Amino acid sequence: MLKKTLKAALLSVGLVSVAAPVAYADSLVVEVPRLTLEVNNKIAMETIKACEAKGIPVSVTVVDRNGIIMVKMRDSMAPPVSLPISQKKAYTAVMFNANGSQLTRQAEGALPTLGEGLAFMAGSVTISAGGRLFGAVGVSGAPDGMVDEECAAAGVEAVQMDLEMM
């Protein structure tokens, strides 16, 4: 009888230890919300169109929540230097989860000297909905960073309602 009870106990412990990783698997996985290529492209195109309507050729970069480039576009007449600047603006916005115009104070500190591809200036907005950060849009080419930021906001606004409905 003792042998049967011990065997049953060991068997149940064995089953629990085999099943344990499966039971905890959900808590070991981090789900990361990502926008589709189509949504990222729409944001970029709508951003360019918004500045185009103002007669301003710009470059735009859309990054995911990790700062990885999803879309990078340059209007045919935008200055070539605007492309890397738009990338830095988008990267900075998503890393600090703030629009570029909210980060100008950080430009006065030590952060810009780190050389990490940061640009603490107006011209970028985050892409978020439902309390989730999806990425950011950076724009460069307008004579003023606030105009860049207005165009970026227009690009995000083009998909905002759809993002909120997810």
C-alpha positions in Angstrom: 0.0 0.0 0.0 2.8 2.4 0.9 4.5 1.6 -2.4 1.3 2.5 -4.3 0.9 5.7 -2.4 4.5 6.7 -2.9 4.3 5.8 -6.6 1.1 7.9 -7.0 2.7 10.8 -5.2 5.9 10.7 -7.3 3.8 10.3 -10.5 1.7 13.4 -9.6 4.8 15.4 -8.7 6.3 14.3 -12.0 3.2 15.4 -13.9 3.1 18.7 -12.0 6.8 19.4 -12.9 6.2 18.5 -16.5 3.1 20.6 -16.7 4.6 23.5 -14.8 6.4 25.2 -17.8 3.2 25.0 -19.8 1.2 26.6 -16.9 3.8 29.5 -16.7 4.4 29.9 -20.4 1.9 32.7 -20.7 3.6 34.8 -18.0 7.0 34.3 -19.7 5.8 35.8 -23.0 5.7 39.5 -23.7 3.3 40.5 -26.5 4.5 43.5 -28.4 1.9 45.5 -30.4 3.1 46.3 -33.9 1.6 48.2 -36.7 1.3 46.6 -40.1 3.4 47.7 -43.0 0.3 49.2 -44.6 -0.5 51.3 -41.6 3.1 52.5 -41.3 3.1 53.4 -45.0 -0.2 55.3 -44.6 1.2 57.3 -41.7 4.3 58.2 -43.8 2.4 59.1 -46.9 -0.2 61.2 -45.0 2.6 63.0 -43.3 4.3 63.9 -46.6 0.9 65.0 -48.0 0.3 67.3 -45.0 3.6 69.1 -45.6 3.1 69.0 -49.4 -0.2 70.9 -48.9 1.9 73.6 -47.2 4.3 73.6 -50.1 7.1 72.0 -48.0 9.0 69.0 -49.2 10.1 66.8 -46.2 11.5 63.5 -45.3 9.7 61.2 -42.9 10.7 58.2 -40.8 8.3 55.9 -39.0 9.8 53.6 -36.3 8.3 50.9 -34.2 8.3 51.0 -30.4 11.9 49.8 -30.3 13.1 52.6 -32.6 13.5 50.2 -35.6 12.8 51.8 -38.9 9.5 50.6 -40.5 9.2 53.2 -43.3 11.6 55.9 -44.5 10.6 58.3 -47.3 11.9 61.5 -48.8 9.9 63.8 -51.0 11.6 64.3 -54.3 12.6 67.8 -53.5 13.4 67.5 -49.8 17.0 68.1 -48.8 19.0 64.9 -48.5 20.1 65.8 -45.0 16.5 65.8 -43.9 16.3 62.0 -44.1 18.7 61.1 -41.3 17.4 64.0 -39.2 13.8 62.6 -39.5 15.1 59.2 -38.3 16.8 60.7 -35.3 13.7 62.7 -34.4 11.5 59.5 -34.6 13.9 57.5 -32.6 14.2 60.1 -29.8 10.4 60.4 -29.6 9.8 56.7 -29.2 12.7 56.2 -26.7 11.4 59.0 -24.5 7.7 58.4 -25.3 7.2 62.1 -25.9 6.7 64.4 -28.9 9.8 66.2 -30.0 8.5 69.6 -28.9 8.3 68.2 -25.3 11.9 67.2 -25.3 13.7 70.4 -26.1 14.7 70.8 -22.4 16.7 67.6 -22.6 18.8 69.3 -25.4 20.4 71.5 -22.7 21.7 68.5 -20.6 24.3 65.8 -21.2 22.1 63.5 -23.2 22.8 65.0 -26.7 26.5 64.4 -26.1 26.1 60.7 -25.9 26.0 60.4 -29.7 23.2 57.8 -29.6 21.4 59.1 -32.6 19.2 61.4 -30.5 17.6 64.6 -31.7 15.9 66.7 -28.9 13.9 69.0 -31.1 10.4 69.6 -32.4 9.4 67.5 -35.4 8.2 64.1 -34.1 5.2 62.6 -32.5 4.5 59.3 -30.9 2.0 56.8 -32.2 -0.1 55.5 -29.4 -3.7 54.3 -28.8 -5.5 52.6 -26.0 -2.6 53.1 -23.6 -0.1 51.3 -25.9 2.9 52.8 -27.6 3.3 51.6 -31.2 6.1 53.8 -32.4 6.8 57.4 -33.6 7.0 59.5 -36.7 9.9 62.0 -37.3 9.8 64.7 -39.9 12.5 67.0 -41.2 12.6 69.6 -44.0 10.3 72.4 -42.9 11.9 75.7 -41.9 10.5 75.2 -38.4 10.4 72.0 -36.3 6.8 72.8 -35.1 5.7 72.6 -38.8 7.4 69.3 -39.1 5.6 68.2 -36.0 2.2 69.4 -37.4 2.8 67.2 -40.5 3.7 64.2 -38.3 0.6 64.7 -36.2 -1.5 64.8 -39.4 0.0 61.5 -40.5 -0.8 59.8 -37.2 -4.3 61.4 -37.2 -5.0 59.6 -40.5 -5.0 56.2 -38.6 -5.8 57.2 -35.1 -9.5 56.3 -35.2 -8.6 52.8 -36.5 -6.0 52.4 -33.8 -8.4 53.4 -31.1 -11.0 50.9 -32.3 -8.6 47.9 -32.0 
